[in-house]
């Protein structure tokens, strides 16, 4: 093994045929969807030296540079084409966040990721699902939650990278429609300039109204 994250998941693999890591990105942003990813690691993954080399630098996506995240994202695409992993990236819209609140919308997106992934995998029932953070109550998929799991588990770190890169790309593209908020820099999070622009020019349809009450009412 080439990293502690690989060691962690290889031990779990002894008790389960496959592993799936889950993570979300964008939960605390002021604008844009919340993204989630489910990444499945197959049973022979840790017996392949190339797989270990390609994922040796994976960790919590927030602790990686943008260039390193993009490199890791491309590695996961390569691994998926080879059949070593499978993954699904989904999202919940601003309208769904407003309707369900951020917890409900995140849950919905996680279910979407898992549903799409499980539809392609006949041995899905033999899979251990790992989720970053705390367990979700009444979630339809049995899972094991790990606080700080995106820096402990390779499967969760992979999901973190996938969701982060996908959402960052989306927000960069969306920001072209609303350049005053500089989403190409802040990805919809509440930086000082972002908050100032909301107060100065008002919100746009891609803002989460429930998240803006304190900012707008100042």
Helices and strands as residue ranges (DSSP letters): H 4-13, E 18-25, E 34-41, G 45-47, H 49-54, G 61-63, H 66-82, E 85-92, H 94-118, G 124-126, E 127-132, E 144-146, G 149-151, H 154-175, G 179-181, H 183-186, H 192-201, G 209-211, H 213-216
